[in-house]
């Protein structure tokens, strides 16, 4: 399977009377985009704003972030199953506006799940959060749909995600006839291909935990080809499908945005080493369950797929949620080791009390055979001192001390979108003193 990502580097974002990309400047007809999104009867109104790197701006109530992308030349559907028809993702050509992002800001006052932060997760366009995070450096189009009367919070959040996908496809599809700045190619042979790669290279699979069952999934939420994955059993996906819109962020996944899934750092790193140090053998997607029969089934099935279908010599595993998903993660890795597959676990430890800045994060398993574990940051340490800003985008709520969210304050890194990442794009590393 071969996927070509046609990259257009975005250098600015402006509102204009026409949606187009000119010399790297993304120009957006705000009225036309509002009209498109307001066709969804679950919204009463859709407000749209922009936020650029270096602006004194704070985006609040951030639900998800999506990179603008659109299929080209009839080679597929945009976000198949969620927006377009059910067609295979991961092949053909896809136009990508690199450096641009669609940010979804939750304007539902009713709320769905309790949060420690009344303003939810934020994005800062200046200061340390902008420097350490991903989305303070992107040119952001912020969508703020207001729910219609009597629309329940779950339906609203599904509609919010769909609105983001529509905007992402609309922006990237505005100028498909122009030449891209560069083309990235992702291609792996079939597991049955006799020319599947040098025999001396170890075959490595990636086991991608996409959803934690710590919380009840949202009915109708588009996660995998437009559907919920509550009942998912371990499944083999071509890594190109992950990169090309088949997989979207689940609302309750922690430190995972659709933007990062589209640019999956673990998958891209394995691609870079393919044919050099390893043979990238494929991707297995899983969920994390909360009861022994379910996580044991997941562990057995994922390990068996890795060993007996993909012939893996090694496996890299990541998780989706907080502490509880580490049980499924560790059991899967343990089962792989029992089958002779060497494993590496990469995770953001989340078992510390985030209310105590002196607490230390830890993991909830201790198995001697799982001796390769990489920490990708800790949500309970390294709070950031954020500056005051001149503009707030989104539904702002006073902070617990009564001051406005625009004021300077200290915030834990886990509540700043794009700083911590379960998939490997964080700048943090673990150091023992």
C-alpha positions as a Markdown table, in Angstrom:
| # | Residue | x | y | z |
|---|---|---|---|---|
| 1 | Unk | 0.0 | 0.0 | 0.0 |
| 2 | Unk | 1.4 | 3.4 | -1.0 |
| 3 | Unk | 0.3 | 6.8 | 0.4 |
| 4 | Unk | 1.6 | 10.1 | -0.9 |
| 5 | Unk | 1.1 | 13.1 | 1.4 |
| 6 | Unk | 1.3 | 16.3 | -0.7 |
| 7 | Unk | 2.6 | 18.9 | 1.7 |
| 8 | Unk | 1.8 | 22.6 | 1.4 |
| 9 | Unk | 3.6 | 24.6 | 4.0 |
| 10 | Unk | 1.4 | 27.2 | 5.7 |
| 11 | Unk | 3.0 | 30.5 | 6.6 |
| 12 | Unk | 0.0 | 32.6 | 7.6 |
| 13 | Unk | -3.8 | 32.5 | 8.1 |
| 14 | Unk | -6.2 | 35.3 | 7.1 |
| 15 | Unk | -9.9 | 35.8 | 6.6 |
| 16 | Unk | -10.7 | 36.8 | 3.0 |
| 17 | Unk | -13.5 | 36.8 | 0.5 |
| 18 | Unk | -12.3 | 33.5 | -1.0 |
| 19 | Unk | -10.9 | 30.3 | 0.5 |
| 20 | Unk | -7.6 | 29.5 | -1.1 |
| 21 | Unk | -3.9 | 29.0 | -0.5 |
| 22 | Unk | -1.6 | 31.6 | -2.0 |
| 23 | Unk | 2.2 | 31.5 | -1.5 |
| 24 | Unk | 1.7 | 29.6 | 1.8 |
| 25 | Unk | -1.0 | 32.0 | 3.1 |
| 26 | Unk | -4.2 | 30.2 | 4.0 |
| 27 | Unk | -7.1 | 32.6 | 3.1 |
| 28 | Unk | -10.5 | 31.6 | 4.4 |
| 29 | Unk | -14.0 | 32.9 | 3.5 |
| 30 | Unk | -15.4 | 32.8 | 7.0 |
| 31 | Unk | -19.0 | 33.3 | 6.0 |
| 32 | Unk | -19.0 | 30.4 | 3.6 |
| 33 | Unk | -17.4 | 28.1 | 6.2 |
| 34 | Unk | -19.9 | 29.2 | 8.8 |
| 35 | Unk | -22.8 | 28.5 | 6.4 |
| 36 | Unk | -21.4 | 25.0 | 5.7 |
| 37 | Unk | -21.0 | 24.2 | 9.4 |
| 38 | Unk | -24.3 | 25.7 | 10.5 |
| 39 | Unk | -26.2 | 23.3 | 8.3 |
| 40 | Unk | -25.9 | 20.9 | 11.2 |
| 41 | Unk | -29.1 | 21.3 | 13.2 |
| 42 | Unk | -27.3 | 20.4 | 16.4 |
| 43 | Unk | -25.7 | 23.9 | 16.3 |
| 44 | Unk | -27.5 | 27.2 | 16.9 |
| 45 | Unk | -24.5 | 29.2 | 15.6 |
| 46 | Unk | -20.8 | 28.6 | 14.7 |
| 47 | Unk | -18.3 | 31.3 | 15.7 |
| 48 | Unk | -14.9 | 31.1 | 14.0 |
| 49 | Unk | -11.7 | 32.9 | 15.0 |
| 50 | Unk | -8.0 | 32.6 | 14.2 |
| 51 | Unk | -4.9 | 32.4 | 16.4 |
| 52 | Unk | -1.4 | 32.8 | 15.0 |
| 53 | Unk | 2.0 | 32.1 | 16.6 |
| 54 | Unk | 3.2 | 35.1 | 18.6 |
| 55 | Unk | -0.2 | 36.6 | 19.2 |
| 56 | Unk | -1.1 | 37.4 | 22.8 |
| 57 | Unk | -3.9 | 34.9 | 22.7 |
| 58 | Unk | -5.2 | 31.9 | 24.8 |
| 59 | Unk | -7.6 | 29.3 | 23.4 |
| 60 | Unk | -9.7 | 27.6 | 26.0 |
| 61 | Unk | -12.0 | 24.6 | 26.3 |
| 62 | Unk | -10.0 | 22.8 | 23.6 |
| 63 | Unk | -11.7 | 19.6 | 22.6 |
| 64 | Unk | -9.5 | 18.3 | 19.7 |
| 65 | Unk | -7.1 | 19.6 | 17.0 |
| 66 | Unk | -7.2 | 18.4 | 13.4 |
| 67 | Unk | -4.7 | 18.9 | 10.6 |
| 68 | Unk | -6.4 | 20.2 | 7.3 |
| 69 | Unk | -6.3 | 17.3 | 4.8 |
| 70 | Unk | -8.2 | 16.3 | 1.6 |
| 71 | Unk | -7.9 | 13.4 | -0.8 |
| 72 | Unk | -6.8 | 14.4 | -4.3 |
| 73 | Unk | -7.6 | 13.0 | -7.8 |
| 74 | Unk | -10.4 | 10.8 | -6.7 |
| 75 | Unk | -8.0 | 8.6 | -4.8 |
| 76 | Unk | -10.3 | 8.2 | -1.7 |
| 77 | Unk | -12.7 | 9.8 | 0.7 |
| 78 | Unk | -11.9 | 12.5 | 3.2 |
| 79 | Unk | -12.0 | 10.9 | 6.7 |
| 80 | Unk | -13.9 | 7.9 | 5.4 |
| 81 | Unk | -16.8 | 6.7 | 7.4 |
| 82 | Unk | -16.9 | 9.9 | 9.4 |
| 83 | Unk | -17.4 | 12.4 | 6.5 |
| 84 | Unk | -17.1 | 10.4 | 3.3 |
| 85 | Unk | -18.3 | 7.0 | 2.2 |
| 86 | Unk | -16.7 | 3.8 | 3.5 |
| 87 | Unk | -13.6 | 3.5 | 1.5 |
| 88 | Unk | -10.1 | 2.4 | 2.4 |
| 89 | Unk | -7.8 | 5.0 | 3.8 |
| 90 | Unk | -4.0 | 4.9 | 3.5 |
| 91 | Unk | -3.5 | 4.9 | -0.3 |
| 92 | Unk | -3.5 | 7.4 | -3.1 |
| 93 | Unk | -2.7 | 11.1 | -2.6 |
| 94 | Unk | -3.7 | 13.4 | 0.2 |
| 95 | Unk | -3.2 | 17.2 | 0.3 |
| 96 | Unk | -1.9 | 18.4 | 3.7 |
| 97 | Unk | -1.7 | 22.0 | 5.0 |
| 98 | Unk | 1.4 | 21.5 | 7.2 |
| 99 | Unk | 1.6 | 24.2 | 9.8 |
| 100 | Unk | -2.2 | 24.8 | 9.9 |
| 101 | Unk | -4.6 | 23.4 | 12.4 |
| 102 | Unk | -8.4 | 23.3 | 13.0 |
| 103 | Unk | -9.0 | 23.7 | 16.8 |
| 104 | Unk | -12.3 | 22.6 | 18.3 |
| 105 | Unk | -13.4 | 24.7 | 21.3 |
| 106 | Unk | -16.2 | 23.3 | 23.4 |
| 107 | Unk | -19.0 | 25.9 | 23.9 |
| 108 | Unk | -21.4 | 23.6 | 25.7 |
| 109 | Unk | -22.1 | 25.0 | 29.1 |
| 110 | Unk | -23.8 | 21.8 | 30.4 |
| 111 | Unk | -20.6 | 19.9 | 30.3 |
| 112 | Unk | -20.2 | 16.1 | 29.9 |
| 113 | Unk | -17.5 | 15.0 | 32.3 |
| 114 | Unk | -16.1 | 16.7 | 35.4 |
| 115 | Unk | -12.8 | 18.5 | 35.0 |
| 116 | Unk | -10.3 | 20.0 | 37.4 |
| 117 | Unk | -9.9 | 22.9 | 35.1 |
| 118 | Unk | -13.0 | 25.1 | 34.6 |
| 119 | Unk | -11.5 | 26.3 | 31.2 |
| 120 | Unk | -10.6 | 22.8 | 30.1 |
| 121 | Unk | -7.4 | 22.3 | 28.2 |
| 122 | Unk | -5.9 | 25.4 | 26.7 |
| 123 | Unk | -3.5 | 26.4 | 23.9 |
| 124 | Unk | -1.3 | 29.5 | 24.4 |
| 125 | Unk | 0.2 | 31.3 | 21.4 |
| 126 | Unk | 2.9 | 33.0 | 23.4 |
| 127 | Unk | 5.1 | 32.1 | 26.4 |
| 128 | Unk | 6.4 | 28.7 | 27.7 |
| 129 | Unk | 3.3 | 26.7 | 26.7 |
| 130 | Unk | 3.6 | 27.9 | 23.1 |
| 131 | Unk | 7.3 | 27.0 | 23.1 |
| 132 | Unk | 6.9 | 23.6 | 24.7 |
| 133 | Unk | 3.7 | 22.5 | 23.0 |
| 134 | Unk | 2.7 | 21.8 | 19.4 |
| 135 | Unk | -0.2 | 24.1 | 18.8 |
| 136 | Unk | 1.4 | 27.4 | 19.8 |
| 137 | Unk | 3.4 | 27.1 | 16.6 |
| 138 | Unk | 0.6 | 26.3 | 14.2 |
| 139 | Unk | -1.7 | 28.7 | 12.4 |
| 140 | Unk | -5.0 | 27.9 | 14.1 |
| 141 | Unk | -8.5 | 28.2 | 12.8 |
| 142 | Unk | -10.7 | 27.9 | 16.0 |
| 143 | Unk | -14.3 | 26.6 | 15.7 |
| 144 | Unk | -16.7 | 27.5 | 18.4 |
| 145 | Unk | -20.1 | 25.9 | 17.6 |
| 146 | Unk | -22.9 | 26.7 | 20.1 |
| 147 | Unk | -25.3 | 23.8 | 20.8 |
| 148 | Unk | -28.9 | 24.1 | 19.7 |
| 149 | Unk | -31.6 | 23.9 | 22.3 |
| 150 | Unk | -32.3 | 20.5 | 23.7 |
| 151 | Unk | -29.2 | 18.9 | 22.1 |
| 152 | Unk | -27.6 | 16.7 | 24.7 |
| 153 | Unk | -23.9 | 17.0 | 25.5 |
| 154 | Unk | -22.9 | 13.7 | 23.8 |
| 155 | Unk | -24.7 | 14.6 | 20.5 |
| 156 | Unk | -23.1 | 18.0 | 20.7 |
| 157 | Unk | -19.6 | 16.6 | 21.0 |
| 158 | Unk | -20.1 | 14.2 | 18.1 |
| 159 | Unk | -21.3 | 17.2 | 16.0 |
| 160 | Unk | -18.3 | 19.2 | 17.2 |
| 161 | Unk | -15.9 | 16.5 | 15.9 |
| 162 | Unk | -17.7 | 16.3 | 12.5 |
| 163 | Unk | -17.6 | 20.1 | 12.2 |
| 164 | Unk | -13.8 | 20.0 | 12.6 |
| 165 | Unk | -13.5 | 17.3 | 10.0 |
| 166 | Unk | -15.6 | 19.3 | 7.5 |
| 167 | Unk | -13.5 | 22.4 | 8.1 |
| 168 | Unk | -10.3 | 20.4 | 7.7 |
| 169 | Unk | -11.3 | 18.9 | 4.4 |
| 170 | Unk | -12.8 | 22.2 | 3.1 |
| 171 | Unk | -9.6 | 24.1 | 3.8 |
| 172 | Unk | -7.2 | 21.5 | 2.3 |
| 173 | Unk | -9.4 | 21.0 | -0.7 |
| 174 | Unk | -9.5 | 24.6 | -1.6 |
| 175 | Unk | -6.6 | 24.5 | -4.0 |
| 176 | Unk | -5.9 | 20.9 | -5.1 |
| 177 | Unk | -4.7 | 21.9 | -8.5 |
| 178 | Unk | -1.6 | 23.7 | -7.4 |
| 179 | Unk | 1.8 | 21.9 | -6.9 |
| 180 | Unk | 2.7 | 20.9 | -3.4 |
| 181 | Unk | 5.9 | 22.1 | -1.8 |
| 182 | Unk | 7.0 | 18.5 | -1.2 |
| 183 | Unk | 5.7 | 14.9 | -1.2 |
| 184 | Unk | 6.1 | 12.4 | 1.6 |
| 185 | Unk | 5.7 | 8.7 | 0.6 |
| 186 | Unk | 4.7 | 6.0 | 2.9 |
| 187 | Unk | 4.8 | 2.4 | 1.5 |
| 188 | Unk | 5.1 | -1.0 | 3.0 |
| 189 | Unk | 5.0 | -4.4 | 1.2 |
| 190 | Unk | 2.3 | -7.0 | 2.0 |
| 191 | Unk | 3.2 | -9.5 | 4.6 |
| 192 | Unk | 2.8 | -12.1 | 1.9 |
| 193 | Unk | 5.1 | -10.3 | -0.5 |
| 194 | Unk | 8.2 | -12.5 | -1.2 |
| 195 | Unk | 10.2 | -9.3 | -1.5 |
| 196 | Unk | 9.1 | -8.2 | 1.9 |
| 197 | Unk | 12.5 | -7.2 | 3.1 |
| 198 | Unk | 16.0 | -8.3 | 4.1 |
| 199 | Unk | 15.7 | -11.4 | 6.3 |
| 200 | Unk | 18.4 | -10.2 | 8.7 |
| 201 | Unk | 16.4 | -7.2 | 9.9 |
| 202 | Unk | 14.2 | -7.7 | 13.0 |
| 203 | Unk | 10.5 | -7.5 | 12.3 |
| 204 | Unk | 8.9 | -4.8 | 14.6 |
| 205 | Unk | 5.2 | -4.2 | 15.1 |
| 206 | Unk | 3.5 | -1.3 | 16.8 |
| 207 | Unk | 0.6 | -2.1 | 19.2 |
| 208 | Unk | -1.4 | 1.1 | 19.4 |
| 209 | Unk | -3.9 | 1.4 | 22.3 |
| 210 | Unk | -6.5 | 3.8 | 21.1 |
| 211 | Unk | -9.2 | 4.0 | 23.8 |
| 212 | Unk | -9.5 | 3.4 | 27.5 |
| 213 | Unk | -12.7 | 1.9 | 28.9 |
| 214 | Unk | -12.2 | 3.9 | 32.1 |
| 215 | Unk | -15.1 | 6.1 | 30.9 |
| 216 | Unk | -18.2 | 5.3 | 28.9 |
| 217 | Unk | -17.6 | 6.0 | 25.2 |
| 218 | Unk | -19.8 | 8.5 | 23.5 |
| 219 | Unk | -22.4 | 6.8 | 21.2 |
| 220 | Unk | -21.9 | 7.7 | 17.6 |
| 221 | Unk | -18.4 | 9.1 | 18.2 |
| 222 | Unk | -16.3 | 8.6 | 15.0 |
| 223 | Unk | -13.1 | 6.9 | 16.0 |
| 224 | Unk | -12.4 | 4.2 | 13.5 |
| 225 | Unk | -13.7 | 4.6 | 10.0 |
| 226 | Unk | -16.5 | 6.7 | 11.5 |
| 227 | Unk | -17.7 | 4.4 | 14.3 |
| 228 | Unk | -17.2 | 3.9 | 18.0 |
| 229 | Unk | -14.7 | 1.2 | 19.0 |
| 230 | Unk | -16.2 | 0.1 | 22.4 |
| 231 | Unk | -16.4 | -3.5 | 21.3 |
| 232 | Unk | -13.2 | -3.6 | 19.3 |
| 233 | Unk | -11.0 | -6.7 | 19.5 |
| 234 | Unk | -7.3 | -6.3 | 18.6 |
| 235 | Unk | -7.2 | -5.6 | 14.9 |
| 236 | Unk | -4.4 | -5.3 | 12.3 |
| 237 | Unk | -4.4 | -1.9 | 10.4 |
| 238 | Unk | -1.9 | -0.9 | 7.8 |
| 239 | Unk | 0.0 | 2.1 | 9.4 |
| 240 | Unk | -1.0 | 4.2 | 6.4 |
| 241 | Unk | -4.6 | 3.9 | 7.4 |
| 242 | Unk | -3.7 | 5.5 | 10.8 |
| 243 | Unk | -1.9 | 8.4 | 9.0 |
| 244 | Unk | -4.7 | 9.0 | 6.5 |
| 245 | Unk | -7.8 | 9.7 | 8.5 |
| 246 | Unk | -9.2 | 6.2 | 9.4 |
| 247 | Unk | -8.4 | 6.8 | 13.0 |
| 248 | Unk | -9.5 | 9.8 | 15.0 |
| 249 | Unk | -9.0 | 10.8 | 18.6 |
| 250 | Unk | -11.6 | 9.6 | 21.1 |
| 251 | Unk | -13.0 | 12.4 | 23.3 |
| 252 | Unk | -11.8 | 10.7 | 26.5 |
| 253 | Unk | -8.3 | 9.7 | 25.4 |
| 254 | Unk | -5.7 | 11.5 | 27.3 |
| 255 | Unk | -2.8 | 13.4 | 25.6 |
| 256 | Unk | -3.9 | 12.3 | 22.2 |
| 257 | Unk | -5.2 | 14.6 | 19.5 |
| 258 | Unk | -6.3 | 13.8 | 16.0 |
| 259 | Unk | -3.6 | 16.1 | 14.7 |
| 260 | Unk | -0.9 | 13.9 | 16.3 |
| 261 | Unk | -2.6 | 10.7 | 15.1 |
| 262 | Unk | -2.4 | 12.1 | 11.6 |
| 263 | Unk | 1.3 | 12.7 | 12.1 |
| 264 | Unk | 1.8 | 9.7 | 14.4 |
| 265 | Unk | 5.4 | 10.1 | 15.7 |
| 266 | Unk | 5.8 | 6.4 | 16.6 |
| 267 | Unk | 4.6 | 5.2 | 13.2 |
| 268 | Unk | 6.8 | 7.8 | 11.4 |
| 269 | Unk | 9.8 | 6.8 | 13.4 |
| 270 | Unk | 9.3 | 3.2 | 12.5 |
| 271 | Unk | 9.0 | 4.2 | 8.9 |
| 272 | Unk | 12.3 | 6.1 | 9.0 |
| 273 | Unk | 14.1 | 3.0 | 10.3 |
| 274 | Unk | 12.3 | 0.6 | 7.9 |
| 275 | Unk | 14.8 | -1.2 | 5.7 |
| 276 | Unk | 17.7 | 0.2 | 7.6 |
| 277 | Unk | 17.7 | -1.1 | 11.2 |
| 278 | Unk | 14.3 | -2.8 | 11.3 |
| 279 | Unk | 11.5 | -4.2 | 9.1 |
| 280 | Unk | 8.3 | -2.4 | 10.1 |
| 281 | Unk | 5.8 | -5.3 | 10.0 |
| 282 | Unk | 2.6 | -3.4 | 10.8 |
| 283 | Unk | 0.2 | -1.9 | 13.3 |
| 284 | Unk | -2.2 | -3.6 | 15.7 |
| 285 | Unk | -4.9 | -1.4 | 17.3 |
| 286 | Unk | -6.4 | -2.2 | 20.7 |
| 287 | Unk | -8.5 | -0.8 | 23.5 |
| 288 | Unk | -7.9 | -1.0 | 27.3 |
| 289 | Unk | -10.5 | -2.8 | 29.4 |
| 290 | Unk | -11.2 | -2.7 | 33.2 |
| 291 | Unk | -11.9 | -6.3 | 34.0 |
| 292 | Unk | -9.6 | -9.4 | 33.8 |
| 293 | Unk | -11.4 | -11.4 | 31.2 |
| 294 | Unk | -11.5 | -8.5 | 28.8 |
| 295 | Unk | -7.9 | -7.3 | 29.2 |
| 296 | Unk | -6.6 | -10.9 | 29.2 |
| 297 | Unk | -8.5 | -11.5 | 25.9 |
| 298 | Unk | -7.0 | -8.3 | 24.4 |
| 299 | Unk | -3.5 | -9.3 | 25.5 |
| 300 | Unk | -3.7 | -12.8 | 24.1 |
| 301 | Unk | -5.2 | -11.7 | 20.8 |
| 302 | Unk | -2.8 | -8.8 | 20.2 |
| 303 | Unk | 0.2 | -10.9 | 21.0 |
| 304 | Unk | -1.0 | -13.8 | 18.8 |
| 305 | Unk | -1.5 | -11.4 | 15.9 |
| 306 | Unk | 2.0 | -10.0 | 16.4 |
| 307 | Unk | 3.6 | -13.4 | 16.6 |
| 308 | Unk | 1.6 | -15.7 | 14.3 |
| 309 | Unk | 0.3 | -13.3 | 11.6 |
| 310 | Unk | 2.9 | -10.5 | 11.5 |
| 311 | Unk | 5.9 | -12.7 | 12.5 |
| 312 | Unk | 7.2 | -10.0 | 14.9 |
| 313 | Unk | 10.5 | -10.2 | 16.6 |
| 314 | Unk | 9.9 | -7.0 | 18.5 |
| 315 | Unk | 6.9 | -4.8 | 19.5 |
| 316 | Unk | 6.5 | -1.2 | 20.7 |
| 317 | Unk | 3.4 | -0.5 | 22.8 |
| 318 | Unk | 1.7 | 2.8 | 23.9 |
| 319 | Unk | -1.4 | 3.5 | 25.9 |
| 320 | Unk | -4.4 | 5.8 | 25.6 |
| 321 | Unk | -5.6 | 6.8 | 29.1 |
| 322 | Unk | -4.4 | 7.2 | 32.7 |
| 323 | Unk | -3.3 | 4.5 | 35.1 |
| 324 | Unk | -5.9 | 1.7 | 34.5 |
| 325 | Unk | -4.9 | 1.1 | 30.8 |
| 326 | Unk | -1.5 | 0.1 | 32.0 |
| 327 | Unk | -2.9 | -3.2 | 33.1 |
| 328 | Unk | -3.9 | -4.2 | 29.6 |
| 329 | Unk | -0.7 | -2.7 | 28.3 |
| 330 | Unk | 1.5 | -4.7 | 30.6 |
| 331 | Unk | -0.4 | -7.9 | 30.1 |
| 332 | Unk | -0.1 | -7.5 | 26.3 |
| 333 | Unk | 3.6 | -6.9 | 26.6 |
| 334 | Unk | 4.1 | -9.8 | 29.0 |
| 335 | Unk | 2.2 | -12.1 | 26.6 |
| 336 | Unk | 4.4 | -10.9 | 23.7 |
| 337 | Unk | 7.6 | -11.7 | 25.8 |
| 338 | Unk | 6.3 | -15.2 | 26.5 |
| 339 | Unk | 6.0 | -15.7 | 22.8 |
| 340 | Unk | 9.5 | -14.6 | 22.2 |
| 341 | Unk | 8.7 | -11.0 | 21.1 |
| 342 | Unk | 11.0 | -8.4 | 22.7 |
| 343 | Unk | 8.9 | -5.4 | 23.8 |
| 344 | Unk | 9.4 | -1.7 | 24.5 |
| 345 | Unk | 6.8 | 0.2 | 26.4 |
| 346 | Unk | 6.5 | 4.0 | 25.9 |
| 347 | Unk | 4.0 | 5.8 | 28.2 |
| 348 | Unk | 3.1 | 9.0 | 30.1 |
| 349 | Unk | 2.9 | 7.8 | 33.8 |
| 350 | Unk | -0.4 | 9.1 | 35.3 |
| 351 | Unk | -0.8 | 7.4 | 38.6 |
| 352 | Unk | 0.5 | 10.3 | 40.7 |
| 353 | Unk | -1.9 | 12.7 | 42.5 |
| 354 | Unk | -1.9 | 15.6 | 40.1 |
| 355 | Unk | -3.1 | 17.9 | 42.9 |
| 356 | Unk | 0.2 | 17.4 | 44.8 |
| 357 | Unk | 3.1 | 19.1 | 42.9 |
| 358 | Unk | 5.6 | 17.1 | 45.0 |
| 359 | Unk | 4.2 | 13.7 | 44.1 |
| 360 | Unk | 6.0 | 11.4 | 41.8 |
| 361 | Unk | 4.4 | 9.5 | 38.9 |
| 362 | Unk | 4.7 | 5.7 | 38.8 |
| 363 | Unk | 3.4 | 2.8 | 36.8 |
| 364 | Unk | 1.1 | 0.2 | 38.2 |
| 365 | Unk | 2.9 | -2.9 | 37.0 |
| 366 | Unk | 6.2 | -4.5 | 38.0 |
| 367 | Unk | 7.3 | -7.5 | 35.8 |
| 368 | Unk | 10.9 | -8.5 | 35.4 |
| 369 | Unk | 10.5 | -9.4 | 31.8 |
| 370 | Unk | 9.2 | -5.9 | 30.9 |
| 371 | Unk | 12.6 | -4.2 | 31.3 |
| 372 | Unk | 12.5 | -1.6 | 28.4 |
| 373 | Unk | 10.2 | 1.2 | 29.5 |
| 374 | Unk | 10.4 | 4.8 | 28.2 |
| 375 | Unk | 8.8 | 7.7 | 30.1 |
| 376 | Unk | 7.4 | 10.5 | 27.9 |
| 377 | Unk | 6.7 | 13.0 | 30.6 |
| 378 | Unk | 4.7 | 13.4 | 33.8 |
| 379 | Unk | 1.6 | 15.4 | 34.2 |
| 380 | Unk | 2.2 | 16.1 | 37.9 |
| 381 | Unk | 5.5 | 17.9 | 37.6 |
| 382 | Unk | 6.9 | 20.9 | 35.7 |
| 383 | Unk | 4.0 | 23.3 | 36.1 |
| 384 | Unk | 4.3 | 26.3 | 33.7 |
| 385 | Unk | 4.1 | 30.0 | 34.6 |
| 386 | Unk | 1.8 | 31.3 | 31.9 |
| 387 | Unk | 1.8 | 35.1 | 31.0 |
| 388 | Unk | -1.2 | 37.3 | 30.9 |
| 389 | Unk | -2.7 | 37.5 | 27.4 |
| 390 | Unk | -4.7 | 40.2 | 25.6 |
| 391 | Unk | -7.2 | 37.9 | 24.0 |
| 392 | Unk | -9.1 | 34.8 | 25.0 |
| 393 | Unk | -10.8 | 32.6 | 22.3 |
| 394 | Unk | -13.5 | 30.3 | 23.5 |
| 395 | Unk | -16.0 | 30.0 | 26.4 |
| 396 | Unk | -14.0 | 31.6 | 29.2 |
| 397 | Unk | -14.8 | 30.8 | 32.8 |
| 398 | Unk | -13.2 | 32.5 | 35.9 |
| 399 | Unk | -10.4 | 30.6 | 37.5 |
| 400 | Unk | -11.0 | 29.0 | 41.0 |
| 401 | Unk | -9.5 | 32.1 | 42.6 |
| 402 | Unk | -12.0 | 34.3 | 40.7 |
| 403 | Unk | -9.5 | 35.9 | 38.3 |
| 404 | Unk | -10.0 | 35.8 | 34.6 |
| 405 | Unk | -8.3 | 33.1 | 32.6 |
| 406 | Unk | -6.5 | 35.8 | 30.6 |
| 407 | Unk | -4.4 | 36.6 | 33.7 |
| 408 | Unk | -1.0 | 35.2 | 34.4 |
| 409 | Unk | -1.1 | 32.0 | 36.3 |
| 410 | Unk | 0.5 | 28.6 | 37.0 |
| 411 | Unk | -0.9 | 25.6 | 35.2 |
| 412 | Unk | 0.0 | 22.0 | 35.1 |
| 413 | Unk | 1.3 | 20.7 | 31.8 |
| 414 | Unk | -1.4 | 18.0 | 31.4 |
| 415 | Unk | -4.1 | 20.7 | 31.0 |
| 416 | Unk | -2.2 | 22.4 | 28.1 |
| 417 | Unk | -3.0 | 20.8 | 24.8 |
| 418 | Unk | 0.0 | 19.5 | 22.8 |
| 419 | Unk | 2.7 | 19.4 | 25.6 |
| 420 | Unk | 2.3 | 15.8 | 26.7 |
| 421 | Unk | 1.8 | 13.0 | 24.2 |
| 422 | Unk | 1.1 | 9.3 | 24.6 |
| 423 | Unk | 2.5 | 8.7 | 21.1 |
| 424 | Unk | 5.9 | 10.2 | 21.4 |
| 425 | Unk | 5.9 | 13.8 | 20.3 |
| 426 | Unk | 6.6 | 15.3 | 23.8 |
| 427 | Unk | 9.8 | 17.3 | 24.4 |
| 428 | Unk | 10.0 | 15.9 | 28.0 |
| 429 | Unk | 12.3 | 13.2 | 29.1 |
| 430 | Unk | 12.8 | 11.4 | 32.4 |
| 431 | Unk | 15.9 | 12.2 | 34.5 |
| 432 | Unk | 16.8 | 10.5 | 37.8 |
| 433 | Unk | 18.7 | 12.7 | 40.3 |
